[in-house]
């Protein structure tokens, strides 16, 4: 059983006061706080093992390479990928998806092909596909949501007549609705049509066990900063045979095998996709974050957040002037988006800030989804392994204040 | 005074809940729309001019956060009786002083949206270009 109060001692930020009050940080879906174990690992690496990787013949460079490649091994195990060379370090999840959209999409898509994306996508898994579809002449189509904010799977077969479905891009967990998408089902559906499936796991990897082999997907992208790791590091997993067949994304140092005046050949996986100096210490911090989450237990984190979001939905249901979006608690990840009747989300977030409660207000990089919901913006409270029920209570108290003064 | 009272002090709340000069004018001598895509604030402003291009009536419509709507309401009172030329070059500090609250950069855009839209309306009517600091759109103000 996860003990959030004990875990909070690992996070110095919880000693901070905001407007004289301890901070209730309910914005982990945007970026998580960092435990001292991760910060210590990065400092230790910088102080004792730092050099550029893969090049030097000296001891420090070897240690640095061991730290960097060790992190890759940890990330491989974290998502149960078959091979470490299938893990490409990126800056963030967005870069991982762009890598696939450019290096796979530009080459493999054309007129008569269909690119399928869900209505709930974050712009990171929406805009690259919309752009690449336009560039290649492929059709860009949307898998609709039902009234619960869950994918309308029955609509999938209506895309059959439109052309060859070549790629399905979907998030595992919606950053606005908390919906958990049925990736196994979508993978089977895509593979029956010889399409590839690209999964945005930015909101899933921090909160639940991911097994890419069980999901059956072809690519999966996530980032360190939402899962207790540093910003500036992300990972893209892809099936080796797909990555091998792909052209490179960034070109330059390190990703080459041989360069001559006439031509250049590409290095092996994963180096072909890691041009230039990587975020080395950030990758080490990413590995330390994996260690931290594994020590707590992904199953325990999922279970704990599930209880917390159920409590939050219960408390919010007491407020008849609050509209909650997304599926019921038993099918939802640890976040909740809502609106307060008659009060703009920015005003809600401002009032909550004075109470020391940090939530997100805006379109959450999901403008198409906002249009679908018929709102300009929403408030979002998101939970993590250090969130506690008292913070949900402070949220609800703050909402009463916002409603009284502005509603 | 708590920060809450400071920012949403009574006057601003009053303007938000009971906006002055609400509703667009028809006919109008100048009109423009604008938005703040980050927050989803929207404001439209229309103006009727009298002799010597003096602003006789202002009407606005919009939806968005309390700051954006209250600031536009306060602005609509502030500019009546002034000439179009004067308001077209009015510094935003004048409106911010009137609001009299500290604003973070994100909220600042909410506060000046209405002023930008009004300026766009007046510049359009006068056939003069909107100053660059307000953006380059000729038909709709978009505060990025």
Interface residues (C-beta under 8 A of the other chain):
Chain A: X19 X343 X344 X345 X346 X347 X350 X351 X354 X362 X363 X370 X376 X377 X401 X405 X406
Chain B: X2 X3 X4 X7 X8 X13 X16 X38 X39 X40 X41 X63 X64 X65 X66 X67 X106 X107 X110
